[in-house]
Amino acid sequence: MTFRLEREGDIATLVLANPSRGNALSPALVAALDGGLDQAVAEGARLVVLRGEGRHFCTGFDLSDLPELSDGDLLLRVVHIELLLQKLGGMPVTTLAIGSGRTFGAGADLFAACDHRVALEGASFSFPGPAFGLALGTARLAERVGATAARALLLAGREVTAAEALSLGLATRVVADPAEAMAAAAQAARRLDAPTVALLHARTRGADDAADLAALVRSAARPGLKARIEAYRAAVAAKR
């Protein structure tokens, strides 16, 4: 079991529950999160919370089976993640992510897609996708931190602290304990009904979902994606 849905009144918490792999996004976990979002809305949640079990929120793609994958397999996986991010960004309810430990890659994109982005003290964030040629979540990141800061983060691929994430606008709060932030977000979420929240999400987003998906597909469809990922992982391992 790598996922569970917890309910407390009108707060639904989607728990990434594979801490032994840093809650990395496997196809099964992506599908479970997608279904969990639908279930939370259907059951009347007013606030949807995403958090990771264990130390880390989410360390990106689960590539434990990379040797068996083709470029096409990888393309399909990143498309499913982009569609999940688009669903999350357009939810008819308020969303909150709790960034803990390492919040990297597609995990950082999940964090950035939420309304409230609560970073725990000691958390760190990074968007390494461009290092292997992927344009995932770039427009959403630019919405959060501005085009210039987003470009700098993506070009450098550097890791930022929770405090820096807050100063950039990637995080909305930095806390030791997220309970108060969750309570405040839930109280605010109850003010508006689902159609209003959906409309506000639609009208305040600058990102073009179709264009973002097309850009991602173009980047992932470039021949050699698997080889680029393998080279990136080897370079990271060599630095350790």
C-alpha positions as CSV (number, residue, x, y, z in Angstrom):
1,M,0.0,0.0,0.0
2,T,1.6,3.3,-1.1
3,F,-1.4,5.6,-0.6
4,R,-4.2,6.2,1.8
5,L,-7.0,8.7,2.1
6,E,-7.8,10.0,5.6
7,R,-10.9,11.9,6.5
8,E,-11.6,14.2,9.4
9,G,-14.9,16.0,8.9
10,D,-14.6,18.0,5.7
11,I,-10.8,17.7,5.5
12,A,-9.5,15.0,3.3
13,T,-5.8,14.1,3.5
14,L,-4.1,12.2,0.7
15,V,-1.1,10.5,2.2
16,L,1.9,9.4,0.0
17,A,2.8,6.3,1.9
18,N,5.9,4.7,0.5
19,P,8.6,6.2,2.8
20,S,11.2,3.6,1.9
21,R,11.3,5.1,-1.5
22,G,11.0,8.7,-0.4
23,N,7.3,8.6,-1.5
24,A,8.5,8.7,-5.1
25,L,5.7,8.8,-7.8
26,S,5.2,5.3,-9.3
27,P,2.4,4.8,-11.8
28,A,0.3,3.1,-9.1
29,L,0.7,6.1,-6.7
30,V,-0.1,8.6,-9.5
31,A,-3.3,6.7,-10.3
32,A,-4.2,6.4,-6.6
33,L,-3.7,10.1,-6.1
34,D,-5.8,10.9,-9.1
35,G,-8.6,8.7,-7.8
36,G,-8.2,10.0,-4.3
37,L,-8.8,13.6,-5.5
38,D,-12.0,12.5,-7.2
39,Q,-13.1,10.6,-4.1
40,A,-12.4,13.5,-1.8
41,V,-14.5,15.9,-3.9
42,A,-17.3,13.3,-4.2
43,E,-17.4,12.8,-0.5
44,G,-17.8,16.5,0.2
45,A,-14.3,17.6,1.3
46,R,-13.8,21.3,1.5
47,L,-10.0,21.1,2.0
48,V,-7.7,18.5,0.4
49,V,-4.3,18.1,2.0
50,L,-1.3,16.3,0.5
51,R,1.4,15.0,2.8
52,G,4.1,12.4,2.8
53,E,4.6,9.6,5.3
54,G,8.0,9.6,6.9
55,R,10.7,12.1,6.4
56,H,10.1,13.3,2.8
57,F,7.0,14.6,1.1
58,C,7.9,13.3,-2.4
59,T,11.3,12.8,-4.0
60,G,10.1,12.9,-7.6
61,F,9.7,10.0,-10.1
62,D,10.0,6.5,-8.9
63,L,12.6,5.1,-11.3
64,S,13.3,1.9,-9.5
65,D,12.3,0.0,-12.7
66,L,14.2,2.2,-15.1
67,P,16.2,-0.6,-16.7
68,E,13.0,-2.2,-17.9
69,L,11.5,1.0,-19.3
70,S,11.6,2.5,-22.8
71,D,11.4,6.1,-23.8
72,G,7.8,5.6,-24.6
73,D,7.0,4.2,-21.2
74,L,8.7,7.2,-19.6
75,L,6.7,9.6,-21.9
76,L,3.5,8.0,-20.8
77,R,4.4,8.3,-17.1
78,V,5.2,12.0,-17.3
79,V,2.0,12.7,-19.2
80,H,0.0,11.0,-16.4
81,I,1.8,13.2,-13.8
82,E,1.1,16.4,-15.8
83,L,-2.6,15.5,-16.0
84,L,-2.6,14.9,-12.3
85,L,-1.0,18.3,-11.7
86,Q,-3.6,19.9,-13.9
87,K,-6.4,18.3,-12.0
88,L,-4.9,19.4,-8.7
89,G,-4.5,22.9,-9.9
90,G,-8.2,23.1,-11.1
91,M,-9.9,21.4,-8.1
92,P,-13.3,22.7,-7.0
93,V,-12.0,22.7,-3.4
94,T,-9.0,24.3,-1.6
95,T,-5.8,22.4,-1.6
96,L,-2.8,22.4,0.8
97,A,0.5,20.6,0.5
98,I,2.9,20.0,3.3
99,G,6.5,20.0,2.1
100,S,8.8,18.0,4.3
101,G,12.3,16.7,3.9
102,R,13.3,16.5,0.3
103,T,10.5,17.8,-2.0
104,F,12.1,17.3,-5.4
105,G,11.2,17.1,-9.0
106,A,7.6,16.0,-9.7
107,G,7.1,16.1,-5.9
108,A,8.0,19.8,-5.9
109,D,5.5,20.2,-8.8
110,L,2.8,18.6,-6.7
111,F,3.7,21.1,-3.9
112,A,3.6,24.1,-6.3
113,A,0.2,23.1,-7.7
114,C,-1.6,23.6,-4.4
115,D,-3.2,26.8,-3.0
116,H,-1.5,26.6,0.4
117,R,2.1,25.4,0.3
118,V,3.3,24.8,3.8
119,A,7.0,24.0,4.2
120,L,8.2,22.3,7.3
121,E,11.4,23.6,8.9
122,G,14.3,21.8,7.3
123,A,12.5,21.0,4.1
124,S,14.3,21.6,0.7
125,F,13.0,22.0,-2.8
126,S,14.5,21.3,-6.2
127,F,13.3,21.0,-9.9
128,P,15.9,18.9,-11.6
129,G,13.7,17.9,-14.6
130,P,15.5,20.2,-17.1
131,A,18.7,18.3,-16.4
132,F,17.3,15.4,-18.4
133,G,15.3,17.5,-20.9
134,L,11.8,17.6,-19.3
135,A,9.6,20.7,-19.2
136,L,7.3,19.6,-16.4
137,G,5.4,22.2,-14.4
138,T,7.4,25.1,-15.6
139,A,4.4,27.5,-16.1
140,R,3.0,26.7,-12.7
141,L,6.4,27.4,-11.1
142,A,6.6,30.7,-13.0
143,E,3.1,31.6,-11.6
144,R,4.3,31.0,-8.1
145,V,7.7,32.7,-8.1
146,G,7.8,34.9,-11.3
147,A,9.3,34.1,-14.7
148,T,12.8,35.3,-13.8
149,A,13.1,33.4,-10.5
150,A,11.6,30.3,-12.1
151,R,14.1,30.4,-15.0
152,A,17.0,30.8,-12.5
153,L,15.8,27.8,-10.5
154,L,15.3,25.6,-13.5
155,L,18.5,26.5,-15.3
156,A,20.6,26.0,-12.2
157,G,18.7,23.0,-10.8
158,R,19.8,24.1,-7.3
159,E,18.2,23.1,-4.1
160,V,16.5,25.8,-2.0
161,T,15.7,25.8,1.7
162,A,12.3,26.3,3.2
163,A,13.1,29.9,4.1
164,E,14.2,30.7,0.5
165,A,11.1,28.9,-0.8
166,L,9.0,31.3,1.3
167,S,10.9,34.4,0.2
168,L,10.4,33.3,-3.5
169,G,6.7,32.6,-3.1
170,L,7.0,28.9,-3.7
171,A,6.0,28.3,-0.1
172,T,3.2,30.3,1.6
173,R,4.3,29.4,5.2
174,V,7.2,27.8,7.0
175,V,6.3,26.0,10.2
176,A,7.5,23.4,12.7
177,D,4.0,22.0,13.0
178,P,1.4,22.3,10.2
179,A,-1.7,21.8,12.4
180,E,-2.4,25.6,12.8
181,A,-1.9,26.2,9.1
182,M,-4.3,23.4,8.2
183,A,-6.9,24.7,10.6
184,A,-6.7,28.2,9.2
185,A,-6.9,26.9,5.6
186,A,-9.9,24.7,6.4
187,Q,-11.7,27.6,8.0
188,A,-11.1,29.8,5.0
189,A,-12.1,27.0,2.6
190,R,-15.5,26.6,4.2
191,R,-16.4,30.2,3.1
192,L,-17.0,29.2,-0.5
193,D,-18.9,26.5,-2.3
194,A,-17.3,24.2,-4.8
195,P,-18.5,26.0,-8.0
196,T,-17.1,29.2,-6.8
197,V,-13.7,27.7,-5.9
198,A,-13.5,26.0,-9.3
199,L,-14.3,29.3,-11.0
200,L,-11.7,31.2,-9.0
201,H,-9.1,28.5,-9.8
202,A,-9.9,28.8,-13.5
203,R,-9.9,32.6,-13.7
204,T,-6.8,33.2,-11.6
205,R,-4.5,30.7,-13.4
206,G,-2.3,32.1,-16.1
207,A,-1.0,28.7,-17.2
208,D,-2.5,27.2,-20.3
209,D,-3.0,23.5,-19.6
210,A,-3.1,22.4,-23.3
211,A,0.1,24.4,-24.0
212,D,1.8,23.0,-20.9
213,L,1.0,19.4,-21.9
214,A,2.1,20.0,-25.5
215,A,5.5,21.4,-24.2
216,L,6.0,18.5,-21.9
217,V,5.2,16.0,-24.7
218,R,7.6,17.7,-27.0
219,S,10.4,17.6,-24.4
220,A,9.7,14.0,-23.4
221,A,9.3,12.7,-26.9
222,R,12.8,13.9,-27.9
223,P,14.7,10.7,-28.5
224,G,17.0,9.5,-25.7
225,L,14.9,10.4,-22.6
226,K,15.9,7.2,-20.8
227,A,19.6,7.7,-21.6
228,R,19.4,11.3,-20.4
229,I,17.9,10.2,-17.1
230,E,20.5,7.5,-16.7
231,A,23.3,10.1,-17.3
232,Y,21.7,12.5,-14.8
233,R,21.5,9.8,-12.1
234,A,25.1,8.8,-12.7
235,A,26.2,12.4,-12.4
236,V,24.3,12.8,-9.1
237,A,25.7,9.5,-7.7
238,A,29.3,10.6,-8.6
239,K,28.9,13.8,-6.5
240,R,27.9,11.9,-3.4
